[in-house]
C-alpha cells in the first residue's frame, strides 16, 4: 500500500509498504479520507514523531477485511477509526499512566496511522458512521469529539455568553457545540479573514479581529460589561490564555482546549481578584465520538462547513502541505483524499 512515512528531520517520503492483514480480533480499514490535525503538525514542527512511523488519526474509511473471529463488522461498512472502548476497560495511555506527559510521551511509541491507504485496527476501536454524515465530514469526527469533550467539561449553561479565541477547526467546532449546549451569545476572536468569515457563517454573533481591536476590552463590552461566562482558548499561542482569563466575568470559567507547545505569558494580577476558574480539556472519551457523530447526523454540527474543494490534497502533497502548515495559516481544514 501507499503510505507517507515520517523519516525524521521534518521529512516525509511517500512509498510503498506492506499492506497489513487483519489477525484475530482485528479489522482492516480502507482509508478514504484522512484529515490533518494540528497535533500532527506539531509533531512535524518539533520533530518528535518517531522516524519510520505513519502518523495521522483523523480517519474515515470502510471495512476492507476482517480477522477470522470478527463478527461485529462486515466488509463495506463505513467507519471512523476511533470511538470504541477497549473490552478490558483500561482506556488509553492517559488512563493507564497517572503521570502521562503528552509533550514527552505523545509521539514516543510506534504509530501506524492514517496517512496511508489502509489501517489495521483492533475490532473494538472503529465506530460506524451514520447516514447523513458524508465521508469527508466523518474524517472530522475526532476533532469534533474534542470539541464535545471540551464543552462537556465546561460550565456552559443555557443562555450563557461564550467566547472562543481562535477559529481554526477546533474553535469552529467548539463554537457549534457550545451553541448546541445552549449558549445564548457567541463571540469569536480570530485574525484570519477566511476563518473569521466561517465563524460568522456558522452563527457567531460577533467576530473580533485581535489585530485591529483590543480583544479583552471588546469581549467584555460585547458581554455586557462584566465579561464572558465561559471562554474557550482554542489558539494557545502568545497571550491568548491570558486574554481568555482577563476577558471572563467574576467567577466565570476559562477552558484551555489548544495544546500549547511553548511557554505562554500570564499576568495573574489582572484577573485573580475575579476568582476565575481555569479548566483544561484534553482529547476525548469514546462517548464523545458518538455524541459528535449524532450531532453531525442531526445537522446541529456542520463539519462539512470546514471543508471546501480546495481543502483536499493527494498523499503525494503531504510534505509541502505540512511545511505550509507550520506557518500561520488561513486554511479551515486540510484533508488527504485517498
Secondary structure, DSSP 8 states (H G I E B T S, - for coil): -EEEEE-SSS-EEEEE-------TTEEEEEEEEEE--HHHHHHHHTT-S-TTBB---EEEEEEEEE-TT--S--TT-EEES-----TT---SHHHH-TT--HHHHTT-S--B-SSBSEEEEETTT-EE--TT--HHHHTTHHHHHHHHHHHHHS---TT-EEEEE--SHHHHHHHHHHHHTT-SEEEEE---HHHHHHHHHTT-SEEE-TTTS-HHHHHHHHTTSS-EEEEEE---STTHHHHHHHTEEEEEEEEE-S---S-----GGGTGGGT-EEEE--S--HHHHHHHHHHHHHTSS-SGGG--GGGEE-GGGHHHHHHHHTS----S--EEE-
